[in-house]
Amino acid sequence: MIQIKVRIKVSLKKPFGQTQFHYDCAEGTTVAGLLASFEYTDDQARYITASVNYNVKPHTYTLQNGDEVMLMAMVGGG
């Protein structure tokens, strides 16, 4: 198991009713796996940007112990 810190931004559904928490997940968990464990659907997940340790990462990124993951809704405009 690894432990990560999760922060939820903007209007995303808040897992556990919180915007910031520590979370234990299995080694080898990807960002996509994390989103699935929080019950975001595939349609929702494709509009979520993940910043890991302040660097935007693809959903295929494998999380590491101690990572800080910020989940944000993509914003468009013009």
PDB file of N, CA, C and O in Angstrom:
ATOM      1  N   MET A   1       0.836  -1.190   0.000  1.00  0.00           N
ATOM      2  CA  MET A   1       0.000   0.000   0.000  1.00  0.00           C
ATOM      3  C   MET A   1       0.878   1.249   0.000  1.00  0.00           C
ATOM      4  O   MET A   1       1.971   1.273   0.566  1.00  0.00           O
ATOM      5  N   ILE A   2       0.360   2.271  -0.650  1.00  0.00           N
ATOM      6  CA  ILE A   2       1.007   3.582  -0.631  1.00  0.00           C
ATOM      7  C   ILE A   2       0.005   4.592  -0.104  1.00  0.00           C
ATOM      8  O   ILE A   2      -1.204   4.367  -0.160  1.00  0.00           O
ATOM      9  N   GLN A   3       0.510   5.703   0.407  1.00  0.00           N
ATOM     10  CA  GLN A   3      -0.373   6.766   0.877  1.00  0.00           C
ATOM     11  C   GLN A   3      -0.087   8.013   0.055  1.00  0.00           C
ATOM     12  O   GLN A   3       1.064   8.397  -0.153  1.00  0.00           O
ATOM     13  N   ILE A   4      -1.171   8.636  -0.407  1.00  0.00           N
ATOM     14  CA  ILE A   4      -1.064   9.871  -1.165  1.00  0.00           C
ATOM     15  C   ILE A   4      -1.931  10.926  -0.499  1.00  0.00           C
ATOM     16  O   ILE A   4      -2.810  10.610   0.303  1.00  0.00           O
ATOM     17  N   LYS A   5      -1.675  12.177  -0.839  1.00  0.00           N
ATOM     18  CA  LYS A   5      -2.524  13.274  -0.386  1.00  0.00           C
ATOM     19  C   LYS A   5      -3.354  13.703  -1.578  1.00  0.00           C
ATOM     20  O   LYS A   5      -2.818  13.905  -2.667  1.00  0.00           O
ATOM     21  N   VAL A   6      -4.652  13.845  -1.387  1.00  0.00           N
ATOM     22  CA  VAL A   6      -5.557  14.202  -2.474  1.00  0.00           C
ATOM     23  C   VAL A   6      -6.197  15.541  -2.163  1.00  0.00           C
ATOM     24  O   VAL A   6      -6.628  15.795  -1.038  1.00  0.00           O
ATOM     25  N   ARG A   7      -6.252  16.398  -3.182  1.00  0.00           N
ATOM     26  CA  ARG A   7      -6.954  17.680  -3.080  1.00  0.00           C
ATOM     27  C   ARG A   7      -7.917  17.765  -4.249  1.00  0.00           C
ATOM     28  O   ARG A   7      -7.534  17.493  -5.387  1.00  0.00           O
ATOM     29  N   ILE A   8      -9.155  18.135  -3.987  1.00  0.00           N
ATOM     30  CA  ILE A   8     -10.192  18.238  -5.007  1.00  0.00           C
ATOM     31  C   ILE A   8     -10.512  19.716  -5.210  1.00  0.00           C
ATOM     32  O   ILE A   8     -10.803  20.428  -4.248  1.00  0.00           O
ATOM     33  N   LYS A   9     -10.460  20.175  -6.452  1.00  0.00           N
ATOM     34  CA  LYS A   9     -10.695  21.591  -6.756  1.00  0.00           C
ATOM     35  C   LYS A   9     -11.951  21.781  -7.601  1.00  0.00           C
ATOM     36  O   LYS A   9     -12.454  20.843  -8.220  1.00  0.00           O
ATOM     37  N   VAL A  10     -12.429  22.983  -7.611  1.00  0.00           N
ATOM     38  CA  VAL A  10     -13.538  23.468  -8.428  1.00  0.00           C
ATOM     39  C   VAL A  10     -14.810  22.702  -8.089  1.00  0.00           C
ATOM     40  O   VAL A  10     -15.094  22.467  -6.915  1.00  0.00           O
ATOM     41  N   SER A  11     -15.569  22.314  -9.088  1.00  0.00           N
ATOM     42  CA  SER A  11     -16.902  21.769  -8.856  1.00  0.00           C
ATOM     43  C   SER A  11     -16.958  20.247  -8.930  1.00  0.00           C
ATOM     44  O   SER A  11     -18.030  19.685  -9.153  1.00  0.00           O
ATOM     45  N   LEU A  12     -15.837  19.578  -8.748  1.00  0.00           N
ATOM     46  CA  LEU A  12     -15.850  18.124  -8.811  1.00  0.00           C
ATOM     47  C   LEU A  12     -16.568  17.513  -7.616  1.00  0.00           C
ATOM     48  O   LEU A  12     -16.604  18.086  -6.527  1.00  0.00           O
ATOM     49  N   LYS A  13     -17.138  16.335  -7.848  1.00  0.00           N
ATOM     50  CA  LYS A  13     -17.747  15.563  -6.765  1.00  0.00           C
ATOM     51  C   LYS A  13     -16.676  15.306  -5.706  1.00  0.00           C
ATOM     52  O   LYS A  13     -15.549  14.940  -6.039  1.00  0.00           O
ATOM     53  N   LYS A  14     -17.017  15.492  -4.453  1.00  0.00           N
ATOM     54  CA  LYS A  14     -16.059  15.368  -3.356  1.00  0.00           C
ATOM     55  C   LYS A  14     -16.148  13.977  -2.710  1.00  0.00           C
ATOM     56  O   LYS A  14     -17.098  13.700  -1.979  1.00  0.00           O
ATOM     57  N   PRO A  15     -15.171  13.104  -2.974  1.00  0.00           N
ATOM     58  CA  PRO A  15     -15.172  11.811  -2.302  1.00  0.00           C
ATOM     59  C   PRO A  15     -15.110  12.010  -0.789  1.00  0.00           C
ATOM     60  O   PRO A  15     -14.373  12.863  -0.293  1.00  0.00           O
ATOM     61  N   PHE A  16     -15.872  11.236  -0.085  1.00  0.00           N
ATOM     62  CA  PHE A  16     -15.898  11.291   1.383  1.00  0.00           C
ATOM     63  C   PHE A  16     -16.356  12.650   1.908  1.00  0.00           C
ATOM     64  O   PHE A  16     -16.207  12.936   3.096  1.00  0.00           O
ATOM     65  N   GLY A  17     -16.916  13.492   1.030  1.00  0.00           N
ATOM     66  CA  GLY A  17     -17.415  14.800   1.449  1.00  0.00           C
ATOM     67  C   GLY A  17     -16.323  15.792   1.801  1.00  0.00           C
ATOM     68  O   GLY A  17     -16.590  16.808   2.442  1.00  0.00           O
ATOM     69  N   GLN A  18     -15.090  15.506   1.387  1.00  0.00           N
ATOM     70  CA  GLN A  18     -13.958  16.360   1.748  1.00  0.00           C
ATOM     71  C   GLN A  18     -13.258  16.877   0.500  1.00  0.00           C
ATOM     72  O   GLN A  18     -13.351  16.284  -0.575  1.00  0.00           O
ATOM     73  N   THR A  19     -12.557  17.990   0.663  1.00  0.00           N
ATOM     74  CA  THR A  19     -11.779  18.536  -0.449  1.00  0.00           C
ATOM     75  C   THR A  19     -10.291  18.240  -0.307  1.00  0.00           C
ATOM     76  O   THR A  19      -9.522  18.479  -1.238  1.00  0.00           O
ATOM     77  N   GLN A  20      -9.879  17.722   0.845  1.00  0.00           N
ATOM     78  CA  GLN A  20      -8.471  17.408   1.075  1.00  0.00           C
ATOM     79  C   GLN A  20      -8.389  16.262   2.077  1.00  0.00           C
ATOM     80  O   GLN A  20      -9.008  16.315   3.140  1.00  0.00           O
ATOM     81  N   PHE A  21      -7.618  15.218   1.731  1.00  0.00           N
ATOM     82  CA  PHE A  21      -7.510  14.061   2.615  1.00  0.00           C
ATOM     83  C   PHE A  21      -6.332  13.181   2.185  1.00  0.00           C
ATOM     84  O   PHE A  21      -5.834  13.292   1.065  1.00  0.00           O
ATOM     85  N   HIS A  22      -5.904  12.318   3.087  1.00  0.00           N
ATOM     86  CA  HIS A  22      -4.903  11.303   2.766  1.00  0.00           C
ATOM     87  C   HIS A  22      -5.648  10.050   2.346  1.00  0.00           C
ATOM     88  O   HIS A  22      -6.729   9.761   2.859  1.00  0.00           O
ATOM     89  N   TYR A  23      -5.062   9.295   1.397  1.00  0.00           N
ATOM     90  CA  TYR A  23      -5.742   8.140   0.848  1.00  0.00           C
ATOM     91  C   TYR A  23      -4.745   7.013   0.647  1.00  0.00           C
ATOM     92  O   TYR A  23      -3.663   7.225   0.101  1.00  0.00           O
ATOM     93  N   ASP A  24      -5.104   5.826   1.082  1.00  0.00           N
ATOM     94  CA  ASP A  24      -4.279   4.636   0.887  1.00  0.00           C
ATOM     95  C   ASP A  24      -4.756   3.902  -0.353  1.00  0.00           C
ATOM     96  O   ASP A  24      -5.951   3.655  -0.517  1.00  0.00           O
ATOM     97  N   CYS A  25      -3.817   3.554  -1.227  1.00  0.00           N
ATOM     98  CA  CYS A  25      -4.174   2.783  -2.418  1.00  0.00           C
ATOM     99  C   CYS A  25      -3.066   1.764  -2.696  1.00  0.00           C
ATOM    100  O   CYS A  25      -1.966   1.853  -2.151  1.00  0.00           O
ATOM    101  N   ALA A  26      -3.376   0.816  -3.539  1.00  0.00           N
ATOM    102  CA  ALA A  26      -2.434  -0.251  -3.860  1.00  0.00           C
ATOM    103  C   ALA A  26      -1.269   0.283  -4.687  1.00  0.00           C
ATOM    104  O   ALA A  26      -1.421   1.227  -5.463  1.00  0.00           O
ATOM    105  N   GLU A  27      -0.096  -0.340  -4.506  1.00  0.00           N
ATOM    106  CA  GLU A  27       1.031  -0.001  -5.372  1.00  0.00           C
ATOM    107  C   GLU A  27       0.624  -0.299  -6.796  1.00  0.00           C
ATOM    108  O   GLU A  27      -0.064  -1.286  -7.057  1.00  0.00           O
ATOM    109  N   GLY A  28       1.041   0.545  -7.717  1.00  0.00           N
ATOM    110  CA  GLY A  28       0.704   0.371  -9.119  1.00  0.00           C
ATOM    111  C   GLY A  28      -0.570   1.081  -9.541  1.00  0.00           C
ATOM    112  O   GLY A  28      -0.957   1.020 -10.708  1.00  0.00           O
ATOM    113  N   THR A  29      -1.235   1.761  -8.593  1.00  0.00           N
ATOM    114  CA  THR A  29      -2.450   2.501  -8.930  1.00  0.00           C
ATOM    115  C   THR A  29      -2.111   3.679  -9.829  1.00  0.00           C
ATOM    116  O   THR A  29      -1.175   4.430  -9.558  1.00  0.00           O
ATOM    117  N   THR A  30      -2.875   3.832 -10.896  1.00  0.00           N
ATOM    118  CA  THR A  30      -2.703   4.960 -11.807  1.00  0.00           C
ATOM    119  C   THR A  30      -3.697   6.055 -11.436  1.00  0.00           C
ATOM    120  O   THR A  30      -4.589   5.846 -10.614  1.00  0.00           O
ATOM    121  N   VAL A  31      -3.536   7.205 -12.042  1.00  0.00           N
ATOM    122  CA  VAL A  31      -4.505   8.281 -11.846  1.00  0.00           C
ATOM    123  C   VAL A  31      -5.891   7.796 -12.260  1.00  0.00           C
ATOM    124  O   VAL A  31      -6.873   8.067 -11.569  1.00  0.00           O
ATOM    125  N   ALA A  32      -5.979   7.081 -13.383  1.00  0.00           N
ATOM    126  CA  ALA A  32      -7.270   6.549 -13.843  1.00  0.00           C
ATOM    127  C   ALA A  32      -7.867   5.612 -12.800  1.00  0.00           C
ATOM    128  O   ALA A  32      -9.072   5.647 -12.552  1.00  0.00           O
ATOM    129  N   GLY A  33      -7.034   4.777 -12.189  1.00  0.00           N
ATOM    130  CA  GLY A  33      -7.508   3.877 -11.146  1.00  0.00           C
ATOM    131  C   GLY A  33      -8.000   4.625  -9.923  1.00  0.00           C
ATOM    132  O   GLY A  33      -8.985   4.235  -9.296  1.00  0.00           O
ATOM    133  N   LEU A  34      -7.306   5.702  -9.589  1.00  0.00           N
ATOM    134  CA  LEU A  34      -7.721   6.538  -8.462  1.00  0.00           C
ATOM    135  C   LEU A  34      -9.091   7.149  -8.740  1.00  0.00           C
ATOM    136  O   LEU A  34      -9.970   7.133  -7.879  1.00  0.00           O
ATOM    137  N   LEU A  35      -9.267   7.687  -9.947  1.00  0.00           N
ATOM    138  CA  LEU A  35     -10.556   8.279 -10.311  1.00  0.00           C
ATOM    139  C   LEU A  35     -11.667   7.241 -10.258  1.00  0.00           C
ATOM    140  O   LEU A  35     -12.768   7.534  -9.793  1.00  0.00           O
ATOM    141  N   ALA A  36     -11.392   6.051 -10.723  1.00  0.00           N
ATOM    142  CA  ALA A  36     -12.391   4.975 -10.686  1.00  0.00           C
ATOM    143  C   ALA A  36     -12.730   4.606  -9.244  1.00  0.00           C
ATOM    144  O   ALA A  36     -13.887   4.329  -8.930  1.00  0.00           O
ATOM    145  N   SER A  37     -11.727   4.600  -8.369  1.00  0.00           N
ATOM    146  CA  SER A  37     -11.987   4.257  -6.964  1.00  0.00           C
ATOM    147  C   SER A  37     -12.841   5.326  -6.279  1.00  0.00           C
ATOM    148  O   SER A  37     -13.511   5.042  -5.286  1.00  0.00           O
ATOM    149  N   PHE A  38     -12.818   6.549  -6.804  1.00  0.00           N
ATOM    150  CA  PHE A  38     -13.663   7.620  -6.281  1.00  0.00           C
ATOM    151  C   PHE A  38     -15.015   7.669  -6.989  1.00  0.00           C
ATOM    152  O   PHE A  38     -15.806   8.590  -6.783  1.00  0.00           O
ATOM    153  N   GLU A  39     -15.263   6.668  -7.823  1.00  0.00           N
ATOM    154  CA  GLU A  39     -16.545   6.493  -8.525  1.00  0.00           C
ATOM    155  C   GLU A  39     -16.849   7.599  -9.539  1.00  0.00           C
ATOM    156  O   GLU A  39     -18.012   7.913  -9.794  1.00  0.00           O
ATOM    157  N   TYR A  40     -15.796   8.183 -10.113  1.00  0.00           N
ATOM    158  CA  TYR A  40     -16.000   9.057 -11.255  1.00  0.00           C
ATOM    159  C   TYR A  40     -16.227   8.143 -12.459  1.00  0.00           C
ATOM    160  O   TYR A  40     -15.482   7.181 -12.641  1.00  0.00           O
ATOM    161  N   THR A  41     -17.228   8.418 -13.274  1.00  0.00           N
ATOM    162  CA  THR A  41     -17.468   7.625 -14.476  1.00  0.00           C
ATOM    163  C   THR A  41     -16.404   7.958 -15.513  1.00  0.00           C
ATOM    164  O   THR A  41     -15.689   8.952 -15.387  1.00  0.00           O
ATOM    165  N   ASP A  42     -16.305   7.114 -16.542  1.00  0.00           N
ATOM    166  CA  ASP A  42     -15.348   7.396 -17.621  1.00  0.00           C
ATOM    167  C   ASP A  42     -15.654   8.731 -18.283  1.00  0.00           C
ATOM    168  O   ASP A  42     -14.743   9.479 -18.638  1.00  0.00           O
ATOM    169  N   ASP A  43     -16.947   9.030 -18.450  1.00  0.00           N
ATOM    170  CA  ASP A  43     -17.326  10.314 -19.051  1.00  0.00           C
ATOM    171  C   ASP A  43     -16.879  11.483 -18.185  1.00  0.00           C
ATOM    172  O   ASP A  43     -16.418  12.496 -18.711  1.00  0.00           O
ATOM    173  N   GLN A  44     -17.006  11.361 -16.869  1.00  0.00           N
ATOM    174  CA  GLN A  44     -16.555  12.425 -15.969  1.00  0.00           C
ATOM    175  C   GLN A  44     -15.034  12.504 -15.962  1.00  0.00           C
ATOM    176  O   GLN A  44     -14.467  13.596 -16.007  1.00  0.00           O
ATOM    177  N   ALA A  45     -14.377  11.360 -15.906  1.00  0.00           N
ATOM    178  CA  ALA A  45     -12.917  11.312 -15.770  1.00  0.00           C
ATOM    179  C   ALA A  45     -12.197  11.979 -16.934  1.00  0.00           C
ATOM    180  O   ALA A  45     -11.126  12.559 -16.749  1.00  0.00           O
ATOM    181  N   ARG A  46     -12.771  11.903 -18.126  1.00  0.00           N
ATOM    182  CA  ARG A  46     -12.053  12.493 -19.259  1.00  0.00           C
ATOM    183  C   ARG A  46     -11.996  14.017 -19.193  1.00  0.00           C
ATOM    184  O   ARG A  46     -11.229  14.637 -19.929  1.00  0.00           O
ATOM    185  N   TYR A  47     -12.791  14.622 -18.327  1.00  0.00           N
ATOM    186  CA  TYR A  47     -12.777  16.079 -18.148  1.00  0.00           C
ATOM    187  C   TYR A  47     -12.053  16.498 -16.867  1.00  0.00           C
ATOM    188  O   TYR A  47     -12.147  17.650 -16.444  1.00  0.00           O
ATOM    189  N   ILE A  48     -11.340  15.567 -16.263  1.00  0.00           N
ATOM    190  CA  ILE A  48     -10.605  15.863 -15.034  1.00  0.00           C
ATOM    191  C   ILE A  48      -9.113  15.896 -15.330  1.00  0.00           C
ATOM    192  O   ILE A  48      -8.567  14.972 -15.933  1.00  0.00           O
ATOM    193  N   THR A  49      -8.468  16.957 -14.906  1.00  0.00           N
ATOM    194  CA  THR A  49      -7.019  17.089 -15.019  1.00  0.00           C
ATOM    195  C   THR A  49      -6.406  16.726 -13.675  1.00  0.00           C
ATOM    196  O   THR A  49      -6.894  17.137 -12.622  1.00  0.00           O
ATOM    197  N   ALA A  50      -5.328  15.951 -13.729  1.00  0.00           N
ATOM    198  CA  ALA A  50      -4.633  15.561 -12.503  1.00  0.00           C
ATOM    199  C   ALA A  50      -3.257  16.223 -12.470  1.00  0.00           C
ATOM    200  O   ALA A  50      -2.462  16.091 -13.400  1.00  0.00           O
ATOM    201  N   SER A  51      -3.002  16.928 -11.393  1.00  0.00           N
ATOM    202  CA  SER A  51      -1.688  17.506 -11.151  1.00  0.00           C
ATOM    203  C   SER A  51      -1.065  16.693 -10.017  1.00  0.00           C
ATOM    204  O   SER A  51      -1.630  16.601  -8.928  1.00  0.00           O
ATOM    205  N   VAL A  52       0.094  16.110 -10.280  1.00  0.00           N
ATOM    206  CA  VAL A  52       0.791  15.309  -9.273  1.00  0.00           C
ATOM    207  C   VAL A  52       2.069  16.046  -8.911  1.00  0.00           C
ATOM    208  O   VAL A  52       2.933  16.274  -9.757  1.00  0.00           O
ATOM    209  N   ASN A  53       2.175  16.410  -7.652  1.00  0.00           N
ATOM    210  CA  ASN A  53       3.331  17.178  -7.185  1.00  0.00           C
ATOM    211  C   ASN A  53       3.537  18.436  -8.037  1.00  0.00           C
ATOM    212  O   ASN A  53       4.662  18.802  -8.376  1.00  0.00           O
ATOM    213  N   TYR A  54       2.413  19.085  -8.373  1.00  0.00           N
ATOM    214  CA  TYR A  54       2.374  20.353  -9.101  1.00  0.00           C
ATOM    215  C   TYR A  54       2.782  20.242 -10.567  1.00  0.00           C
ATOM    216  O   TYR A  54       3.159  21.237 -11.185  1.00  0.00           O
ATOM    217  N   ASN A  55       2.707  19.025 -11.128  1.00  0.00           N
ATOM    218  CA  ASN A  55       2.971  18.815 -12.547  1.00  0.00           C
ATOM    219  C   ASN A  55       1.798  18.043 -13.139  1.00  0.00           C
ATOM    220  O   ASN A  55       1.425  16.994 -12.614  1.00  0.00           O
ATOM    221  N   VAL A  56       1.212  18.545 -14.221  1.00  0.00           N
ATOM    222  CA  VAL A  56       0.093  17.857 -14.852  1.00  0.00           C
ATOM    223  C   VAL A  56       0.582  16.514 -15.393  1.00  0.00           C
ATOM    224  O   VAL A  56       1.604  16.440 -16.076  1.00  0.00           O
ATOM    225  N   LYS A  57      -0.166  15.458 -15.076  1.00  0.00           N
ATOM    226  CA  LYS A  57       0.199  14.099 -15.485  1.00  0.00           C
ATOM    227  C   LYS A  57      -0.961  13.460 -16.244  1.00  0.00           C
ATOM    228  O   LYS A  57      -2.120  13.806 -16.013  1.00  0.00           O
ATOM    229  N   PRO A  58      -0.657  12.532 -17.146  1.00  0.00           N
ATOM    230  CA  PRO A  58      -1.725  11.812 -17.845  1.00  0.00           C
ATOM    231  C   PRO A  58      -2.380  10.809 -16.888  1.00  0.00           C
ATOM    232  O   PRO A  58      -1.819  10.467 -15.848  1.00  0.00           O
ATOM    233  N   HIS A  59      -3.551  10.356 -17.253  1.00  0.00           N
ATOM    234  CA  HIS A  59      -4.276   9.401 -16.401  1.00  0.00           C
ATOM    235  C   HIS A  59      -3.560   8.054 -16.316  1.00  0.00           C
ATOM    236  O   HIS A  59      -3.914   7.220 -15.483  1.00  0.00           O
ATOM    237  N   THR A  60      -2.564   7.834 -17.162  1.00  0.00           N
ATOM    238  CA  THR A  60      -1.795   6.589 -17.131  1.00  0.00           C
ATOM    239  C   THR A  60      -0.641   6.645 -16.117  1.00  0.00           C
ATOM    240  O   THR A  60       0.029   5.638 -15.887  1.00  0.00           O
ATOM    241  N   TYR A  61      -0.413   7.803 -15.520  1.00  0.00           N
ATOM    242  CA  TYR A  61       0.686   7.969 -14.554  1.00  0.00           C
ATOM    243  C   TYR A  61       0.466   7.055 -13.347  1.00  0.00           C
ATOM    244  O   TYR A  61      -0.633   7.000 -12.796  1.00  0.00           O
ATOM    245  N   THR A  62       1.511   6.343 -12.944  1.00  0.00           N
ATOM    246  CA  THR A  62       1.459   5.468 -11.776  1.00  0.00           C
ATOM    247  C   THR A  62       1.844   6.268 -10.539  1.00  0.00           C
ATOM    248  O   THR A  62       2.927   6.848 -10.465  1.00  0.00           O
ATOM    249  N   LEU A  63       0.949   6.287  -9.585  1.00  0.00           N
ATOM    250  CA  LEU A  63       1.154   7.062  -8.358  1.00  0.00           C
ATOM    251  C   LEU A  63       2.239   6.445  -7.487  1.00  0.00           C
ATOM    252  O   LEU A  63       2.419   5.227  -7.464  1.00  0.00           O
ATOM    253  N   GLN A  64       2.956   7.301  -6.774  1.00  0.00           N
ATOM    254  CA  GLN A  64       4.041   6.886  -5.887  1.00  0.00           C
ATOM    255  C   GLN A  64       3.710   7.281  -4.452  1.00  0.00           C
ATOM    256  O   GLN A  64       2.959   8.229  -4.223  1.00  0.00           O
ATOM    257  N   ASN A  65       4.264   6.563  -3.501  1.00  0.00           N
ATOM    258  CA  ASN A  65       4.052   6.885  -2.095  1.00  0.00           C
ATOM    259  C   ASN A  65       4.442   8.337  -1.829  1.00  0.00           C
ATOM    260  O   ASN A  65       5.521   8.781  -2.223  1.00  0.00           O
ATOM    261  N   GLY A  66       3.563   9.065  -1.163  1.00  0.00           N
ATOM    262  CA  GLY A  66       3.836  10.450  -0.810  1.00  0.00           C
ATOM    263  C   GLY A  66       3.425  11.468  -1.863  1.00  0.00           C
ATOM    264  O   GLY A  66       3.542  12.670  -1.624  1.00  0.00           O
ATOM    265  N   ASP A  67       2.945  11.021  -3.024  1.00  0.00           N
ATOM    266  CA  ASP A  67       2.510  11.972  -4.050  1.00  0.00           C
ATOM    267  C   ASP A  67       1.369  12.842  -3.530  1.00  0.00           C
ATOM    268  O   ASP A  67       0.554  12.400  -2.719  1.00  0.00           O
ATOM    269  N   GLU A  68       1.326  14.072  -4.004  1.00  0.00           N
ATOM    270  CA  GLU A  68       0.200  14.968  -3.749  1.00  0.00           C
ATOM    271  C   GLU A  68      -0.542  15.133  -5.071  1.00  0.00           C
ATOM    272  O   GLU A  68       0.006  15.643  -6.048  1.00  0.00           O
ATOM    273  N   VAL A  69      -1.789  14.696  -5.082  1.00  0.00           N
ATOM    274  CA  VAL A  69      -2.597  14.693  -6.296  1.00  0.00           C
ATOM    275  C   VAL A  69      -3.683  15.742  -6.174  1.00  0.00           C
ATOM    276  O   VAL A  69      -4.476  15.716  -5.233  1.00  0.00           O
ATOM    277  N   MET A  70      -3.720  16.662  -7.118  1.00  0.00           N
ATOM    278  CA  MET A  70      -4.784  17.654  -7.170  1.00  0.00           C
ATOM    279  C   MET A  70      -5.648  17.340  -8.378  1.00  0.00           C
ATOM    280  O   MET A  70      -5.149  17.259  -9.500  1.00  0.00           O
ATOM    281  N   LEU A  71      -6.947  17.162  -8.151  1.00  0.00           N
ATOM    282  CA  LEU A  71      -7.884  16.873  -9.225  1.00  0.00           C
ATOM    283  C   LEU A  71      -8.687  18.125  -9.519  1.00  0.00           C
ATOM    284  O   LEU A  71      -9.256  18.737  -8.615  1.00  0.00           O
ATOM    285  N   MET A  72      -8.730  18.506 -10.800  1.00  0.00           N
ATOM    286  CA  MET A  72      -9.402  19.739 -11.214  1.00  0.00           C
ATOM    287  C   MET A  72     -10.244  19.462 -12.441  1.00  0.00           C
ATOM    288  O   MET A  72      -9.868  18.653 -13.289  1.00  0.00           O
ATOM    289  N   ALA A  73     -11.384  20.132 -12.538  1.00  0.00           N
ATOM    290  CA  ALA A  73     -12.192  20.057 -13.743  1.00  0.00           C
ATOM    291  C   ALA A  73     -11.539  20.918 -14.808  1.00  0.00           C
ATOM    292  O   ALA A  73     -11.094  22.032 -14.531  1.00  0.00           O
ATOM    293  N   MET A  74     -11.482  20.395 -16.040  1.00  0.00           N
ATOM    294  CA  MET A  74     -10.971  21.202 -17.150  1.00  0.00           C
ATOM    295  C   MET A  74     -11.940  22.361 -17.368  1.00  0.00           C
ATOM    296  O   MET A  74     -13.156  22.197 -17.272  1.00  0.00           O
ATOM    297  N   VAL A  75     -11.388  23.516 -17.659  1.00  0.00           N
ATOM    298  CA  VAL A  75     -12.210  24.700 -17.876  1.00  0.00           C
ATOM    299  C   VAL A  75     -11.946  25.188 -19.294  1.00  0.00           C
ATOM    300  O   VAL A  75     -10.798  25.312 -19.723  1.00  0.00           O
ATOM    301  N   GLY A  76     -13.007  25.458 -19.998  1.00  0.00           N
ATOM    302  CA  GLY A  76     -12.874  25.990 -21.346  1.00  0.00           C
ATOM    303  C   GLY A  76     -13.510  27.373 -21.399  1.00  0.00           C
ATOM    304  O   GLY A  76     -14.285  27.749 -20.520  1.00  0.00           O
ATOM    305  N   GLY A  77     -13.189  28.082 -22.386  1.00  0.00           N
ATOM    306  CA  GLY A  77     -13.782  29.401 -22.528  1.00  0.00           C
ATOM    307  C   GLY A  77     -13.218  30.114 -23.726  1.00  0.00           C
ATOM    308  O   GLY A  77     -12.398  29.577 -24.472  1.00  0.00           O
ATOM    309  N   GLY A  78     -13.654  31.277 -23.886  1.00  0.00           N
ATOM    310  CA  GLY A  78     -13.132  31.992 -25.038  1.00  0.00           C
ATOM    311  C   GLY A  78     -13.689  33.368 -25.115  1.00  0.00           C
ATOM    312  O   GLY A  78     -13.354  34.119 -26.031  1.00  0.00           O
TER     313      GLY A  78
END
